[in-house]
């Protein structure tokens, strides 16, 4: 069961949609143009229901099969938002909006799910209901907002699937794994207060810059000495702000950073150790510390059974040897994880070929990948809810 013939026929249309989205990128929840186009297209395809404004600017389309004896409802999710990056490509469909670009391929994700919706609305060769979910603000928590608006309950979703393009994987190939697919992403702000003064009299001061240096060094022991070497954790201090003059020891310093983990136990341990290290290192120097620790996206955790199902559908689309089920987890994060906390499902990578990496100004989604993604979406519905 290779790429569906009808899907191949839609390839140019899907590419045109994608390039239009690419030229007109929108950020976070401010995806009004994109969401409007998505809603109008879903209506024109003949979807049984189109709902807008879910999770502020999300769009949901409902497509009923020829029968509904199974009572099953499968959700398919795509993200719509772009990134605040100045594009550095020379493609004809380059972003028209200064400082914004589709550097993560969400333009392709949206176009592929639209292609699948058009095919499914035309054929309806399944027994159940398909729910196509177009989410805003993946780069800033939009999936959680749709859930707060009752996405799963309102549409009766039983299981849910997500897909993301991946540079470095050949076009026509997929990668997936059971369990942890992507990391939890937490962030911290550390405010250190010392005692400022003249740089020539450090003994009269409590230097928050020196304290910060010791804190940063000590935080590296979370990975090297606190966590089992067979587990994964990343603690990165990415911003240090302190002082304004070459001859003044400042009163305060601020550190910003991120923590990435692949299991709830390690996530808890990392937070506990970070708090202890910061408080005690600062106390040793006579400084005070305030820690704001914010838990962000949870681990993207693939259900084993749904992972096997999704991998088998991908094999049917691309071939027996075109699906890697041993891919290592990524320490990046994805808010599809919230949906997987509420319903069983799986998340898969779609090959984007030898392109620039995501979040890079030279990145562009590869339109040659679209027929594989559209076929996968369609066959998840047709295979998961076979017509009787």
C-alpha positions in Angstrom: 0.0 0.0 0.0 2.3 2.8 -1.2 1.4 6.5 -1.5 -2.3 6.8 -2.3 -2.9 7.7 -5.9 -5.4 10.4 -5.0 -2.9 11.8 -2.5 -0.2 11.9 -5.3 -2.7 13.9 -7.4 -3.1 16.4 -4.6 0.6 17.0 -4.2 0.8 20.2 -6.2 -2.2 21.7 -4.4 -0.8 20.7 -1.0 2.6 22.3 -2.0 0.8 25.5 -3.0 -1.0 25.7 0.3 2.3 25.1 2.1 4.1 27.8 0.3 1.4 30.3 0.9 1.6 29.6 4.6 5.4 29.9 4.4 5.2 33.4 2.8 2.8 34.6 5.5 4.1 33.3 8.9 2.3 34.0 12.1 3.5 33.6 15.7 2.1 31.7 18.7 -1.6 32.4 19.1 -1.7 35.2 16.5 -2.4 32.8 13.6 -5.6 34.4 12.5 -4.9 34.3 8.8 -3.6 30.7 8.8 -6.5 29.5 11.0 -9.0 31.3 8.8 -7.7 29.7 5.6 -7.7 26.3 7.4 -11.3 26.7 8.5 -12.5 27.8 5.0 -10.8 24.9 3.3 -12.2 22.4 5.8 -15.7 23.8 5.1 -15.1 23.6 1.3 -14.0 20.0 1.7 -17.3 19.1 3.2 -16.3 18.4 6.7 -19.3 17.5 8.9 -18.3 20.1 11.5 -15.7 22.9 11.6 -15.0 24.6 14.9 -12.8 27.7 15.3 -11.5 29.5 18.3 -10.6 26.4 20.4 -7.6 27.2 22.5 -8.0 30.8 21.4 -7.1 30.3 17.7 -7.2 26.5 17.1 -9.3 24.9 14.4 -10.9 21.5 14.5 -12.6 19.6 11.6 -14.8 16.5 12.0 -15.1 14.0 9.2 -17.5 11.1 9.6 -16.9 7.8 7.9 -19.5 5.9 5.8 -20.5 4.1 8.9 -20.0 4.5 12.7 -20.5 1.0 14.0 -17.1 1.1 15.7 -17.9 4.3 17.6 -14.2 5.1 17.4 -12.8 8.6 17.1 -9.2 9.2 15.9 -7.5 12.6 16.3 -4.8 13.8 14.0 -2.9 17.0 15.0 -0.8 19.6 13.1 0.7 22.8 14.4 0.3 26.2 12.6 2.7 28.7 14.2 6.0 30.0 12.9 9.1 31.4 14.7 10.6 34.8 15.3 13.5 34.3 13.0 14.7 36.3 10.0 14.7 33.9 7.0 17.9 33.4 5.2 16.8 31.4 2.1 16.4 32.5 -1.5 13.3 30.4 -2.3 10.5 32.0 -4.3 8.1 31.5 -1.4 10.4 33.2 1.2 8.7 34.9 4.1 7.2 38.3 3.4 7.1 39.2 7.1 10.3 40.6 8.5 11.6 38.7 11.5 9.2 35.8 11.1 9.6 32.5 9.3 8.4 29.0 9.2 11.7 27.6 10.5 10.2 24.4 12.0 8.0 23.1 9.1 4.6 23.8 10.7 3.6 25.2 7.3 4.2 21.7 5.9 2.4 20.0 8.8 -0.7 22.2 8.3 -0.7 21.6 4.6 -0.3 17.9 4.9 -3.2 17.6 7.4 -5.4 19.7 5.1 -4.5 17.3 2.3 -5.5 14.3 4.4 -8.8 16.1 5.4 -9.6 16.7 1.7 -9.0 13.0 0.9 -10.9 11.7 3.9 -13.9 14.0 3.2 -14.0 12.8 -0.4 -13.6 9.1 0.2 -14.9 8.4 3.8 -13.7 4.9 3.5 -13.7 4.2 7.2 -16.0 3.2 10.1 -15.8 5.9 12.7 -14.9 9.6 13.0 -11.7 11.4 12.1 -10.9 14.6 14.0 -8.3 16.9 12.4 -6.7 19.3 14.9 -4.9 22.4 13.9 -3.1 23.9 16.9 -1.7 27.3 17.5 1.4 28.2 19.6 3.2 24.9 19.6 6.3 27.1 20.3 4.4 28.4 23.3 1.9 26.0 24.9 -1.0 26.1 22.5 -1.8 22.4 22.8 -2.4 22.7 26.4 -4.8 25.6 25.8 -6.9 23.5 23.4 -7.1 20.8 26.1 -8.3 23.3 28.6 -11.1 24.1 26.2 -12.2 20.5 26.3 -10.8 19.3 23.0 -10.7 15.6 23.8 -14.1 15.5 25.6 -16.0 17.7 23.2 -15.1 15.6 20.2 -14.9 12.2 21.9 -11.3 11.5 20.8 -10.2 8.0 21.8 -6.6 8.1 20.5 -4.4 10.9 19.0 -1.4 11.0 16.6 1.2 13.7 15.8 3.9 14.0 13.2 6.9 16.3 12.7 9.3 16.6 9.8 12.9 15.8 10.6 15.9 17.0 8.6 18.6 14.3 8.2 16.1 11.5 7.7 15.7 10.7 4.0 12.4 11.7 2.3 10.0 8.8 2.3 11.3 7.4 5.6 10.0 7.6 9.1 11.3 7.3 12.7 9.5 6.4 15.8 10.0 4.7 19.2 7.8 3.5 22.1 8.1 5.3 25.4 10.0 8.6 25.6 10.2 10.3 22.2 11.1 13.8 23.3 12.1 15.4 26.5 10.3 17.4 29.2 11.4 21.0 29.1 11.6 23.1 32.3 13.1 26.5 32.8 14.6 28.4 35.8 15.4 31.9 36.8 17.9 32.3 39.6 18.2 35.7 41.2 21.3 36.1 43.4 21.7 39.0 45.8 25.1 39.9 47.2 26.5 43.1 48.4 27.7 45.6 45.7 30.6 48.0 46.0 33.8 49.3 44.6 35.7 46.7 42.5 39.0 47.7 44.2 37.5 46.7 47.6 36.1 43.2 47.0 36.6 42.2 50.7 33.8 44.7 51.5 31.5 43.1 49.1 29.7 39.8 48.4 30.3 39.5 44.7 27.3 37.9 42.9 29.3 37.4 39.8 31.7 35.1 41.6 28.8 33.4 43.3 27.2 32.9 39.9 30.3 31.3 38.5 30.3 28.8 41.4 26.6 28.1 40.9 27.0 27.5 37.2 29.9 25.1 37.8 28.1 23.2 40.6 25.0 22.8 38.5 27.0 20.7 36.1 27.1 18.0 38.8 23.4 17.3 38.4 24.2 15.3 35.3 27.6 14.1 36.3 27.1 13.2 39.9 23.3 13.2 40.8 21.7 11.2 37.9 22.3 7.6 36.9 24.7 7.7 33.9 22.2 5.5 32.0 19.5 8.1 32.4 19.4 11.4 30.5 19.4 15.0 31.8 20.5 18.3 30.4 21.0 21.4 32.7 22.0 24.5 30.7 22.6 28.0 32.0 22.0 30.1 28.9 21.9 33.7 30.2 23.9 35.5 32.8 23.1 39.1 33.6 25.1 41.2 36.2 26.5 44.7 36.4 27.0 47.6 34.0 30.5 48.9 34.8 34.1 47.6 34.7 34.9 48.9 38.2 31.7 48.2 40.1 30.8 44.9 41.8 27.1 44.6 41.3 24.4 44.0 43.9 22.6 41.3 42.0 23.0 38.7 39.2 20.5 36.7 37.3 20.8 33.3 35.6 18.4 31.8 33.1 18.5 28.2 32.0 16.7 25.1 30.9 16.4 21.5 32.1 15.6 18.6 29.9 14.7 15.1 31.1 13.1 11.9 29.8 11.4 10.5 32.9 9.3 11.9 35.7 11.7 10.6 38.4 14.7 12.3 36.9 12.7 15.4 36.3 11.8 15.5 40.1 15.4 14.8 41.1 16.8 17.5 38.8 14.6 20.1 40.3 15.4 19.0 43.9 19.2 19.1 43.2 19.1 22.4 41.4 17.3 24.1 44.3 19.7 22.6 46.9 22.8 23.5 44.9 21.7 27.1 44.3 20.6 27.8 47.9 23.6 26.2 49.6 26.3 27.6 47.2 24.9 31.1 47.6 24.7 30.6 51.4 28.3 29.6 51.5 29.3 33.0 50.1 26.8 34.9 52.3 24.6 35.7 49.3 20.8 35.2 49.0 19.1 33.3 46.2 15.6 33.2 44.8 14.7 30.4 42.4 11.7 30.5 40.0 11.4 27.0 38.6 8.8 26.6 35.9 7.8 23.1 34.7 7.0 23.3 30.9 6.2 20.6 28.4 6.1 17.1 29.8 7.9 14.1 28.2 6.4 13.2 24.9 5.6 9.6 25.8 4.5 7.2 23.0 2.0 4.5 23.9 3.7 1.1 22.9 0.6 -0.3 21.2 -0.1 2.9 19.3 3.5 3.2 18.3 3.5 -0.3 16.8 0.3 0.6 14.9 1.6 3.8 13.6 4.9 2.2 12.6 3.0 -0.5 10.7 1.0 2.1 8.8 4.2 3.9 8.0 5.7 0.7 6.6 2.6 0.2 4.5 3.1 3.7 3.0 6.8 3.7 2.5 8.1 0.1 2.6 9.2 -2.4 5.2 12.7 -1.0 5.6 11.6 2.7 5.6 10.7 2.9 9.3 13.3 3.2 12.1 11.8 2.1 15.4 15.1 2.3 17.3 15.6 6.1 16.9 17.1 7.7 20.0 14.9 10.2 21.9 15.5 13.9 21.3 16.1 16.3 24.2 14.0 18.9 22.4 10.4 19.2 23.6 6.9 19.2 22.0 3.6 20.2 23.5 1.9 17.3 21.8 3.0 15.6 25.0 0.0 17.2 26.8 -2.3 15.4 24.3 -0.6 12.1 24.9 -1.1 12.6 28.7 -4.8 12.6 28.1 -5.2 10.0 25.3 -3.1 7.1 24.1 -1.3 7.7 20.9 2.0 8.2 19.2 4.3 10.8 17.6 6.4 10.1 14.5 9.2 11.8 12.6 8.8 12.3 8.8 12.0 12.5 6.7 12.7 16.0 5.4 15.9 15.0 3.6 19.3 16.7 3.6 18.1 20.2 4.6 19.1 22.8 7.2 17.9 21.9 10.7 14.7 23.1 12.2 14.9 26.5 13.9 17.7 27.5 11.5 17.2 30.6 9.2 18.1 28.5 6.1 15.5 25.8 6.8 12.7 25.0 4.4 10.1 22.2 4.5 10.6 19.7 1.7 7.5 19.5 -0.4 8.6 16.1 -1.7 7.8 14.7 1.8 4.2 15.8 1.8 2.7 12.8 -0.1 4.2 10.4 2.5 2.8 12.5 5.3 -0.7 12.9 3.8 -0.8 9.1 3.0 0.2 8.3 6.6 -2.6 10.5 8.0 -5.1 9.0 5.7 -4.1 5.4 6.3 -4.0 5.8 10.1 -7.8 6.6 9.8 -8.6 3.9 7.2 -6.5 1.2 8.9 -7.4 2.2 12.5 -11.2 2.3 11.6 -11.6 -0.1 8.6 -14.8 0.2 6.6 -17.2 -2.8 7.1 
